[in-house]
């Protein structure tokens, strides 16, 4: 059974944890061995690394920053337990966010995350 609403709920919880500056809650929405790539290309592997980096971010350069989902996320189920989520991130930086959602038990967590800043390409309509 495809659970689009449940995947969206996990995405909403991710945004809420970011906006609350809660590194533990944020990282808790990822699988134990998740891959996480920031807009600047920093690559983290594992929930513990995601939490540690975000704890420092939320205490320093990203303190008070806001993550927002501007558009309706596109969700494509690869299987009934795995979905690709693509959405536009607003907030402080205009970006595209791509996540892999994985069903674990009764809920959904993210196995991968990549945020890419939007950069206009000269001569190409967006």
N, C-alpha and C positions, 0 to 999 in steps of 0.2 A: 504494500500500500504506500502511495506517495503522500508524504506529509509536508506539503509546502508551508502550511501555517506554523508547524513546529520548527521548521528551519528558519522561518522569518522571526519567530519568537527568540531563537538563539541569537540571531543577528541583532535584534533589538536589545537583548541583554548585554551583548558585546558593546554596543554604543553606550548604553547606560553605565557600564563599568568604566569605560574610558572617561566619560563626562564626569563621573564621580571621582576620578583619579584613584580607582581601586585596583591596584596591580594584581592582587590575589584573585579577585573576582574575574578580572579580565583574562588572566592566564588560565583560570579554571574552566573557561569555555573552550579550551583547546585539548586535543588528545595528548597523551603523555609524550609522544615523539613527534609532535607537530613541527612543520617547517614554517618559518615566518620571515618574510622579506619586507623591509621597510622601503619607503619612498626613496631613500638615499642609497639603497642597495645593501644595507646591513642585513646579514642572514643569521638567524638564530635557529637552533634546533632544540626542541624539547620545551615542555611546559615550564620547567624551573628557570631556564634561560629567558623565556618570554617574561616571566614574572620579575626576575631580577632587573632586566633592562627597563621594563616599564615602571618598576618602583623608582628607579633613578630618574627616568623621564618625568614621571608625575611629580616628583619632588623638585625637579629642576626645570629644564628647558620647555617641557610640555605642561608645566603646572597651569591649570586653568584653561587649557586648550579644549576645544569642542570638536567632537566627531559628529557628523550628521549624514544621514542618508537622504540624498536629494531626490532621487528618482526611484520608481518602483523597481526593486531588485529583480533581475532575471534569474530564475532557478531552473536548472536542467538536471534531471535525475539520470545518472548513468546506470544505477541499479536502484532497487528500492531502499538501499542503505547508504548510498553515496550520491551527493548532488554537488554540482558546480554552481556557485553563486557569483554573479557579476553585478556590481552596483556602482553608482556614482557617489563618491564621498564629497561632502561639502565641508562645512565647518571652516577651519582655518586655511585649508589648502584644497583646491579643486583637483580631484583625483578620481581614478578608477580603482576599485577594490575588487579583487578576485579571491574567493575562498573555496575550499573544498569542505563540504559538510559531511560528517560521517555519523550514522546512527550508532549510538552506544547505549545498550540497555534500553531504557524508556525515553532517552533524550538524544539530542543532537549536539555534537561538538565539532570543532573545526580542525581539520588535519593539515591545512595549509592556508596561508594568508599572504597576499602580495598587494601592496598599495603603490600605484604608479601615478606620479604627478602628470596632469594634462599639460602638454606642451604643443602649441599650435605648429603645424607643419606648413611652411610657406607654400602657397599655391594649391593646398588641399583643403576642401571644405570639410568642416567637422560635422 
